[in-house]
């Protein structure tokens, strides 16, 4: 299992980063990363805290707050943060839940 992130580089190409050595402590730290625990932070400051945390998961020094901010489109930020949290919890993004499988989904009712 590993934590993975895909970021666009300055060249416009995607770069993939992977971290295989993530301690259980990082998972516990992530669970505490909740806006309720940081009422003094603005929404922007809390996003920055989350992004700094994600960068801290990687030993590759190219994964920084600025690399994440520049390497994601605005509409990708929230889903990337959620994806990384899921990876920390052990969720395998390659697996499809049976309930999400097209074979088990019914047609919408008219």
C-alpha positions in Angstrom: 0.0 0.0 0.0 1.2 3.5 -0.7 0.0 7.1 -0.8 -0.1 8.5 -4.3 -0.6 11.9 -5.8 -0.7 13.2 -9.4 0.4 16.7 -10.0 0.9 18.8 -13.1 4.4 20.2 -13.4 5.6 23.5 -14.8 6.0 21.7 -18.1 2.2 20.9 -18.1 2.9 17.2 -17.9 1.6 15.0 -15.1 4.1 13.8 -12.5 3.2 10.9 -10.1 4.6 10.8 -6.6 4.3 7.8 -4.3 5.1 7.3 -0.6 5.3 3.8 0.8 6.5 4.6 4.3 3.6 6.4 6.1 3.3 5.8 9.8 0.1 5.1 11.6 0.7 8.3 13.5 0.0 10.2 10.3 -3.4 8.6 10.0 -4.2 9.7 13.6 -2.9 13.2 12.8 -5.2 13.3 9.7 -8.2 12.3 11.9 -7.6 15.4 14.0 -7.4 17.6 10.9 -10.9 18.9 11.3 -12.1 22.5 11.1 -13.8 22.1 14.4 -10.4 21.6 16.0 -9.1 24.8 14.4 -11.8 27.5 15.0 -9.3 30.3 14.8 -8.3 29.5 11.2 -10.0 31.1 8.2 -11.2 28.7 5.5 -8.1 29.6 3.4 -5.8 28.9 6.4 -7.4 25.6 7.0 -7.0 24.6 3.3 -3.3 25.5 3.7 -3.0 23.4 6.8 -4.5 20.4 4.9 -2.2 20.9 2.0 0.8 21.2 4.2 -0.2 18.0 5.9 -0.5 16.2 2.5 2.9 17.5 1.5 4.3 16.2 4.9 3.3 12.7 3.9 5.9 12.6 1.1 9.7 12.3 1.6 10.1 13.6 -1.9 11.0 17.2 -1.4 9.3 18.1 -4.7 5.9 17.6 -3.1 5.3 20.9 -1.4 2.4 23.2 -0.7 3.2 25.3 -3.7 3.7 22.2 -5.9 0.2 20.9 -4.9 -1.4 24.3 -5.4 0.2 24.8 -8.8 -0.2 21.1 -9.8 -3.9 20.8 -9.3 -6.8 22.6 -11.0 -9.1 24.4 -8.5 -11.9 21.8 -9.0 -9.5 19.0 -8.2 -8.3 20.2 -4.8 -11.2 18.9 -2.6 -11.3 15.5 -4.4 -7.6 15.1 -4.1 -7.7 15.9 -0.3 -10.5 13.4 0.1 -8.6 10.8 -2.0 -5.4 11.1 0.0 -7.4 10.8 3.3 -9.0 7.6 1.9 -5.6 6.2 1.0 -4.4 6.9 4.5 -7.4 5.0 5.8 -6.5 2.0 3.6 -9.0 2.6 0.9 -7.8 1.2 -2.4 -8.9 3.7 -5.2 -8.6 0.9 -7.8 -11.4 -1.1 -6.2 -15.0 -0.3 -7.2 -17.6 -0.9 -4.6 -20.2 -3.4 -5.6 -22.9 -0.8 -5.2 -21.1 1.4 -7.6 -20.6 -1.3 -10.2 -22.5 -0.6 -13.5 -23.7 -4.2 -13.4 -25.5 -3.6 -10.1 -26.8 -0.2 -10.8 -30.5 0.1 -11.9 -31.8 2.4 -14.5 -33.2 5.7 -13.1 -37.0 5.7 -12.7 -38.9 8.1 -15.0 
